[in-house]
Structure formats: C-alpha cells, structure tokens
Amino acid sequence: MTEYTSKDFKKGQPRWCPGCGDHFFLASLHKAMAEIGIAPYETAVISGIGCSSRLPYYMNTYAMQTIHGRAAAIATGCKVANPDLTIWQISGDGDGLAIGGNHFIHAIRRNVDINMILLNNRIYGLTKGQYSPTSPRGFVSKSSPYGTVEDPFHPAELCFGARGRFFARCVATDAPGTVDVLKASVAHKGAAVVEVMQNCVIFNNGTHESIYTKEGRAKHAIYVEHGKPLLFGENNEYGLMQQGFGLKVVKLGENGITEKDILVHDAHCEDDTLQLKLALMDGPDFPIALGVIRDVAAPTYEAAVNEQIQTVGAKKPYHNFNELLMTNDTWVVE
C-alpha cells in the first residue's frame, strides 16, 4: 500500500487573507487525506463560489470550482457516475445554505456518499461582508446596518431535519480535532456533513472566539466520542446528564454525582433525539459539542441507483445502442 504525505495533496499558493480559517482547514485536509491513504487520482474536490470555494485550486487531486450554490449537485453527479471516487464538497455557509440550501438538504436526504464540508464563518466574505444564513439575529453588517431581523439556520438542525446520518463539528484552528472528524467522514458511507467553525479576520473577526483557542475549548467545548462519557472542563470536572427530554450540566462530586451518572455518547443510535440536543448546545450554560455527533449506517444513493441499473438492464433484450436498433423491424433502402 502506498504511503502518502501532506505534500502529495498540495498544489499552488493559497490566496486568502492572513489569519483566515481557510488556511488552517486546508492544512488539516491535506494531513487527513494523507492519513486516509486514498490516492490523489482517486479523489475529487468540488466547490461552489466564495472564499472557501477557492480551495480546489490548492488540491493536487481532481478538482472543480462550479457555480454559486451548485457544489452538492455537481458532487452528486460525480459520485453517481464515478462511484469509486472519494468526493469532497467544499462550501461556505452562504454558498451551501443560501442559494445552495435546497441542494444541501436533498443530497443529505438521498444519502449520497460525499463528504460535505461546511466552512461556517457566519458572513459573506468574498462579496465583502453581507450577513449570511448563519449570522445571529441582530448582527450588523453591510447588508444589515441596523442589525438583522432574522433567526439563523443551525447547520446541524438542517442536517438532522433532512434525515442526515452523519454530522460532525470541528474548529479550524484545532488541527487534531479537524483531522479526526475528516477521517471519520470518509469512513462513513453516505452523506457526511462536517461543520467547520472558522474565523473571518476582515468582516467577522471573533465570531467563534470562545472556542477558537485551545484554552477556550477547554472551558467552553465538549469533545464527544462514541462510547465515552460526556465529560468536559479543564479537568473533566463537568458532565452532561439527561433531564426530562433535555440535558443538564452537572459538576462531579456535587450532590454525590460520579462519572457513572454521566451520559455516555452514542453516535450510532438511530434515534437522534439526544444527538440533536448535543448538536444544538450553545450559549453560556452549555458547552459547544465538537467531534462526531451522529454516525449511523444506511444505504447510499449511488449504490442503489447503480444496483437498479444493473437489475433493470439484465431484464432488457438489449444492452447497447446497436442491440436496441435490432429489437425493432428493420429494412434496407436500396
């Protein structure tokens, strides 16, 4: 088996603003691809339009930048026509969830085996600072100078609502965490959504400030891992317990609470109730969940389509165009 390094997947000189989260993510993607071990010629990276969608230019793989919001549609066609290719779809929160929102949910619903990377900086960066579908209510931008009057999308909620089978989250500056979820997304057969929390230093600096540093993540994030108790804090002194249909934060040692009382994460559970609760945690009272939150097996779209073609084709009296012509009456013009 050929061993690859990050250099095998690198190409060109990235042109993003210094400090942009895209730089961090690209480095992690190169590293993850090397560790996954799938050859560059067996890989395709497809994007739409936006800052993050420049990424295919920096990949030594098959790559294509498509049009605004259509990355999922092109990626779907690519996977169905070339089922042996590993497909990465790169979209920003604007490209993926605004004009591309319908393609996003239907690719998930169909369970097409593509790795759908959503780089979420809560802003339109390439077009110079308009609010996006993930910008919070009241957000002041060039297109909302008095603050937005809309509630944002939660990418996890869209994914789960579209019957998504895989959802993971990472922070662009957290290289080990990012590499781990990217490797898990490839191991999952089906639509795998990875939300990457990243910063836009020019138009939305600090949007993920609470978890953008290692110290911040120790205080404000929880790394979820299948089969492991849901513990967090600088010394794993806090945990999550179920309270009714929701969750509550508890401190170990208080009121006799021990690690045995803490919920154990089940990413493979068909019932997504608790997984969605984890994915939607936010704010001062709860940590932000990072890692693989949901990972459930299901039939993939492209496998079902190709199986159907084979089944139907086997019953037909013809298998190519010449045989089709011969199934009808023929005559010769002299």
C-alpha positions in Angstrom: 0.0 0.0 0.0 1.3 3.4 -1.0 2.0 5.8 1.9 1.2 9.4 1.3 2.3 12.7 2.9 0.6 16.1 3.0 2.8 17.2 0.2 1.2 14.7 -2.2 -2.1 16.6 -1.9 -0.7 20.1 -2.0 -0.8 22.4 -5.1 -0.3 26.1 -5.7 0.0 29.0 -3.2 -3.2 29.7 -1.2 -4.6 33.2 -1.6 -6.6 34.0 1.4 -6.3 36.8 3.9 -3.5 36.1 6.5 -5.1 34.5 9.5 -8.2 33.3 7.6 -9.6 30.0 8.9 -9.3 28.5 5.4 -5.5 28.3 5.8 -5.9 26.2 8.9 -8.6 23.9 7.4 -6.6 23.4 4.2 -3.6 22.2 6.2 -5.7 19.8 8.2 -7.4 18.5 5.0 -4.1 17.7 3.4 -3.0 15.9 6.5 -6.2 13.9 6.8 -6.1 12.9 3.2 -2.5 11.6 3.7 -3.6 9.6 6.7 -6.7 8.2 5.0 -4.4 6.9 2.2 -6.7 7.3 -0.8 -4.7 8.3 -3.8 -5.0 11.8 -5.3 -6.2 10.3 -8.6 -9.0 8.6 -6.7 -10.1 11.8 -5.1 -12.2 14.8 -6.3 -12.7 18.1 -4.6 -15.7 20.2 -5.7 -16.7 23.6 -4.6 -19.2 26.4 -5.3 -18.4 30.2 -5.1 -16.9 32.1 -2.2 -13.7 32.4 -0.2 -13.7 28.8 0.9 -14.6 27.7 -2.6 -11.1 28.6 -3.9 -9.8 25.5 -2.0 -9.9 23.1 -5.1 -7.1 25.2 -6.7 -4.8 24.1 -3.8 -5.5 20.4 -4.1 -3.4 18.0 -6.2 -6.4 15.9 -6.9 -9.2 16.0 -9.5 -10.9 19.4 -8.7 -13.6 21.6 -9.9 -14.9 25.0 -8.9 -18.5 25.1 -10.0 -21.2 27.9 -9.8 -22.7 29.5 -6.8 -24.7 27.0 -4.6 -24.3 24.1 -7.0 -21.5 22.2 -5.5 -23.7 19.5 -4.0 -25.4 18.9 -7.3 -22.2 18.5 -9.2 -20.7 16.4 -6.4 -23.8 14.1 -6.6 -23.4 13.6 -10.4 -19.7 13.0 -10.0 -20.3 10.3 -7.3 -23.1 8.6 -9.2 -21.1 8.5 -12.4 -17.8 7.6 -10.7 -18.8 5.6 -7.6 -15.2 4.6 -6.8 -14.1 8.2 -6.5 -13.9 9.8 -3.0 -15.7 13.1 -3.3 -15.2 16.2 -1.1 -17.7 19.0 -1.4 -16.4 22.4 -0.1 -19.0 25.1 0.7 -19.2 28.2 2.8 -22.3 29.0 4.9 -23.6 31.4 2.2 -22.8 29.2 -0.8 -24.0 26.0 1.0 -27.1 27.2 2.9 -28.5 30.1 1.0 -28.5 29.7 -2.8 -27.3 26.1 -2.3 -29.7 25.2 0.6 -32.0 23.1 -1.4 -29.2 21.0 -2.9 -27.7 20.7 0.6 -30.8 19.1 2.2 -31.6 16.9 -0.8 -28.0 15.5 -1.0 -28.4 14.6 2.6 -31.9 13.2 2.2 -30.7 11.0 -0.6 -27.7 9.9 1.4 -25.2 10.4 -1.5 -21.7 9.2 -0.4 -20.0 12.6 -0.4 -18.1 14.5 2.3 -19.9 17.8 2.7 -17.6 20.3 4.3 -19.4 23.4 5.5 -17.0 26.2 6.4 -19.0 28.4 8.7 -17.8 31.9 9.4 -21.3 33.4 9.6 -20.6 36.0 6.9 -20.3 36.5 3.1 -16.6 37.3 2.9 -15.9 37.2 -0.8 -18.6 39.8 -1.5 -17.3 42.0 1.3 -19.3 41.5 4.4 -23.0 40.8 4.0 -24.8 38.8 6.6 -25.3 35.1 5.8 -27.9 32.4 6.8 -25.9 31.6 9.9 -25.4 35.2 11.1 -27.1 35.7 14.5 -30.2 37.8 15.0 -29.2 41.5 15.4 -25.9 41.0 13.5 -24.7 44.3 12.0 -23.3 44.1 8.5 -23.1 46.0 5.2 -26.5 44.4 4.2 -28.0 44.8 7.7 -26.7 48.2 9.0 -29.3 48.2 11.8 -29.0 44.6 12.7 -30.6 41.5 11.1 -34.2 40.8 11.9 -33.9 37.1 11.1 -33.1 34.0 13.1 -30.2 31.9 11.7 -30.0 28.4 10.4 -28.3 25.9 12.7 -26.5 23.6 10.2 -26.9 20.6 12.5 -30.7 21.2 12.6 -30.9 21.3 8.8 -28.8 18.1 8.6 -30.9 16.2 11.1 -34.1 17.5 9.7 -33.1 16.2 6.2 -32.6 12.7 7.8 -28.9 13.1 7.9 -26.9 10.1 9.1 -23.6 11.8 9.8 -22.9 15.1 11.5 -19.6 16.3 13.0 -18.2 19.6 14.1 -14.7 21.0 14.5 -12.8 24.3 14.8 -10.5 25.3 12.1 -7.6 26.1 14.5 -7.9 22.7 16.1 -5.8 20.6 13.8 -6.1 17.2 15.6 -9.8 17.6 16.1 -10.3 18.6 12.4 -8.2 15.7 11.1 -10.2 13.2 13.3 -13.6 14.2 12.0 -12.4 14.4 8.4 -11.2 10.8 8.7 -14.4 9.7 10.3 -16.4 11.4 7.5 -14.6 9.3 4.9 -15.1 6.1 6.9 -18.8 6.8 6.9 -20.6 5.5 3.8 -23.2 8.1 2.9 -23.7 11.9 3.1 -21.3 13.1 5.8 -21.7 16.7 7.0 -18.8 18.4 8.8 -19.3 21.9 10.1 -16.0 23.8 10.4 -16.2 26.8 12.8 -13.8 29.3 11.3 -13.0 33.0 11.6 -13.1 35.7 9.0 -10.5 38.2 10.2 -11.7 41.0 8.0 -15.5 41.0 8.2 -16.5 38.9 11.2 -13.5 38.7 13.4 -14.0 36.8 16.6 -17.3 35.1 15.7 -16.2 31.8 17.3 -13.9 33.5 19.8 -15.0 31.3 22.8 -13.6 28.1 21.2 -11.0 29.4 18.8 -8.1 28.8 21.1 -7.0 25.6 22.9 -7.7 27.3 26.3 -11.1 28.4 25.1 -12.1 25.0 24.0 -11.0 23.5 27.4 -13.5 25.8 29.0 -16.3 26.1 26.5 -16.4 23.0 24.4 -17.0 19.3 24.9 -15.3 16.7 22.7 -17.8 13.9 22.1 -16.6 10.4 21.4 -18.8 7.3 20.8 -18.9 5.1 23.9 -17.3 7.6 26.1 -18.9 9.6 29.0 -19.8 13.2 28.1 -17.3 15.0 30.3 -15.8 18.4 29.8 -14.0 21.2 31.6 -10.3 21.9 32.1 -10.0 18.9 34.3 -13.1 17.0 33.1 -14.9 18.2 36.2 -18.2 18.7 34.5 -20.5 16.4 32.7 -23.9 16.1 31.0 -26.9 14.3 32.4 -30.4 13.8 30.9 -33.1 16.0 32.4 -36.6 15.1 31.0 -36.3 15.4 27.3 -33.2 17.7 27.6 -29.8 17.9 29.0 -28.3 19.5 32.1 -24.7 20.3 33.1 -23.6 18.9 36.5 -20.3 19.0 38.4 -18.7 15.8 39.5 -18.6 15.5 43.3 -21.6 17.7 43.9 -24.7 16.0 45.3 -23.0 12.7 45.2 -22.6 12.8 41.4 -19.9 10.5 39.9 -18.8 9.6 36.4 -21.3 6.7 36.5 -24.1 9.2 36.5 -22.9 10.9 33.3 -24.4 10.2 29.9 -22.4 8.0 27.5 -22.3 9.3 24.0 -24.0 7.0 21.4 -23.2 8.3 17.9 -24.7 5.2 16.3 -28.1 5.4 17.8 -30.9 5.5 15.2 -33.0 7.8 17.5 -31.3 11.1 17.0 -33.1 12.9 20.0 -30.0 13.2 22.2 -27.6 13.7 19.3 -29.6 16.7 18.2 -29.7 18.1 21.7 -25.9 17.8 21.8 -25.5 19.4 18.4 -27.7 22.4 19.3 -26.0 23.2 22.7 -24.7 26.8 22.7 -24.5 29.8 25.0 -23.3 30.4 28.5 -25.0 27.5 30.2 -23.8 24.7 27.8 -20.5 23.8 26.1 -20.3 23.6 22.3 -20.1 20.0 21.1 -17.2 19.0 18.9 -16.4 15.7 17.2 -18.6 13.1 15.6 -22.1 13.7 17.0 -24.1 11.3 14.7 -22.8 8.4 12.6 -25.5 5.9 11.5 -25.2 3.4 8.6 -27.8 3.5 5.8 -28.0 2.5 2.1 -26.3 5.1 -0.2 -28.0 6.7 -3.2 -25.3 6.0 -5.8 -25.1 2.3 -4.7 -28.9 2.0 -5.0 -29.0 3.7 -8.4 -26.3 1.6 -9.9 -27.8 -1.6 -8.5 -31.1 -0.6 -10.0 -29.5 0.0 -13.4 -27.9 -3.4 -13.3 -31.1 -5.1 -12.3 -33.2 -3.4 -14.9 -30.5 -3.8 -17.6 -30.3 -7.6 -17.0 -34.0 -7.9 -17.9 -33.8 -5.9 -21.1 -33.3 -7.6 -24.5 -30.7 -5.0 -25.5 -27.6 -3.7 -23.7 -26.2 -1.1 -26.2 -27.5 1.1 -29.0 -26.9 -1.4 -31.8 -28.8 -4.1 -30.0 -31.6 -1.6 -29.4 -31.9 -0.9 -33.1 -32.2 -4.6 -33.8 -35.2 -5.1 -31.4 -37.5 -3.4 -33.9 -38.4 -4.0 -37.5 -35.5 -3.2 -39.9 -35.4 -2.6 -43.6 -32.8 -1.6 -46.2 -33.1 1.3 -48.5 -31.7 0.5 -52.0 
